[in-house]
Amino acid sequence: MTDANLNYEGSVSICPDLIKAAGLLINQQIDVLNCNLGSRLTTYVIEGGQSEICLNGAAAGYNQSEDLVILVAYCSLDAESAKTHQPNLVFVDAYNRVSSLKNKETHQKENFEHAA
């Protein structure tokens, strides 16, 4: 996570590259799992700046900018589809740049390569 902003009404600001890589939608409900605190909160996605992951509003009071977080989005599937569903996993480096994708058929890692 790069920031925590108490002076906003809510949400989590996420870098456009990460939104695209994960296939998230603006205003989509997601859970934020804080690895440092062992906590979980539910919020919604808004577009942030490059490399940004920022919890806004009340959630910012319980999270620090240096905390490691996992963002989780869910989908609803019928029982048959659920048997073979594979989630899309987006892994990032220390700067929240996409480092690898798993089970993502619509986007390739090379679309998110960054300059060294």
C-alpha positions as CSV (number, residue, x, y, z in Angstrom):
1,M,0.0,0.0,0.0
2,T,1.3,3.5,-0.8
3,D,-0.9,5.8,1.2
4,A,-3.9,6.1,3.6
5,N,-6.1,9.2,3.2
6,L,-8.6,9.9,6.1
7,N,-9.9,13.0,4.3
8,Y,-11.9,11.1,1.7
9,E,-15.4,9.5,1.9
10,G,-14.3,5.9,1.3
11,S,-12.9,3.4,-1.2
12,V,-9.5,2.2,-2.3
13,S,-7.6,4.1,-5.0
14,I,-5.8,1.6,-7.3
15,C,-3.3,2.1,-10.0
16,P,-4.9,1.9,-13.5
17,D,-2.4,-0.8,-14.6
18,L,-3.5,-3.0,-11.7
19,I,-7.2,-2.4,-12.3
20,K,-6.6,-3.5,-15.9
21,A,-4.4,-6.5,-15.1
22,A,-6.9,-7.8,-12.6
23,G,-10.0,-7.0,-14.7
24,L,-11.5,-4.9,-11.9
25,L,-14.3,-2.4,-12.5
26,I,-14.6,1.1,-11.1
27,N,-17.0,1.0,-8.1
28,Q,-16.6,-2.8,-7.9
29,Q,-16.8,-4.1,-4.3
30,I,-13.6,-5.7,-3.1
31,D,-12.1,-6.9,0.1
32,V,-8.7,-5.6,1.4
33,L,-6.8,-8.0,3.5
34,N,-4.1,-6.4,5.6
35,C,-1.2,-8.8,6.1
36,N,0.4,-6.7,8.8
37,L,-2.7,-6.5,11.0
38,G,-4.6,-9.7,10.0
39,S,-7.6,-7.5,9.3
40,R,-10.1,-7.5,6.4
41,L,-12.4,-4.7,5.2
42,T,-14.8,-4.3,2.4
43,T,-14.7,-1.2,0.1
44,Y,-14.9,-0.3,-3.6
45,V,-12.5,0.5,-6.4
46,I,-11.7,4.0,-7.7
47,E,-8.9,4.8,-10.1
48,G,-5.7,6.0,-8.5
49,G,-2.4,7.3,-9.6
50,Q,0.5,5.3,-11.1
51,S,1.7,2.6,-8.7
52,E,-0.9,3.7,-6.1
53,I,-2.9,1.6,-3.7
54,C,-4.5,4.0,-1.1
55,L,-7.1,3.3,1.4
56,N,-9.4,6.2,1.8
57,G,-11.9,7.4,4.5
58,A,-12.5,5.5,7.7
59,A,-10.4,2.5,6.5
60,A,-7.3,4.8,6.4
61,G,-7.5,5.1,10.1
62,Y,-6.8,1.4,10.6
63,N,-4.1,0.9,8.0
64,Q,-0.6,2.4,7.5
65,S,0.9,3.3,4.2
66,E,3.7,0.7,4.5
67,D,1.3,-2.2,5.2
68,L,1.2,-5.1,2.9
69,V,-2.3,-5.7,1.5
70,I,-4.0,-8.3,-0.7
71,L,-7.0,-7.0,-2.8
72,V,-9.7,-9.6,-3.4
73,A,-12.6,-9.4,-5.9
74,Y,-15.2,-12.1,-6.1
75,C,-17.6,-13.4,-8.8
76,S,-20.8,-15.4,-8.8
77,L,-20.9,-18.6,-10.8
78,D,-23.3,-21.4,-11.3
79,A,-22.3,-24.8,-9.7
80,E,-21.0,-26.2,-13.0
81,S,-18.8,-23.2,-13.8
82,A,-17.5,-23.1,-10.3
83,K,-15.9,-26.6,-10.7
84,T,-13.4,-25.4,-13.3
85,H,-13.1,-21.7,-12.5
86,Q,-9.5,-20.4,-12.0
87,P,-9.1,-17.0,-10.4
88,N,-6.9,-14.3,-12.0
89,L,-3.9,-13.5,-9.8
90,V,-1.9,-10.3,-10.2
91,F,1.5,-10.2,-8.4
92,V,3.3,-6.9,-8.0
93,D,6.8,-5.8,-7.0
94,A,7.7,-3.4,-4.2
95,Y,6.5,-0.5,-6.3
96,N,3.1,-2.0,-7.1
97,R,4.1,-2.7,-10.7
98,V,2.8,-5.9,-12.2
99,S,5.5,-8.5,-12.0
100,S,3.5,-11.6,-13.0
101,L,0.0,-12.8,-13.9
102,K,-1.5,-16.2,-13.3
103,N,-4.6,-17.6,-15.1
104,K,-5.2,-14.3,-16.9
105,E,-6.3,-15.2,-20.5
106,T,-7.2,-11.7,-21.7
107,H,-4.0,-9.9,-20.7
108,Q,-0.4,-10.8,-21.1
109,K,2.4,-9.8,-18.8
110,E,4.2,-7.9,-21.6
111,N,1.3,-5.4,-21.7
112,F,2.4,-4.3,-18.2
113,E,6.2,-4.4,-18.6
114,H,7.9,-1.3,-17.0
115,A,11.1,0.3,-17.9
116,A,14.0,-0.8,-15.8
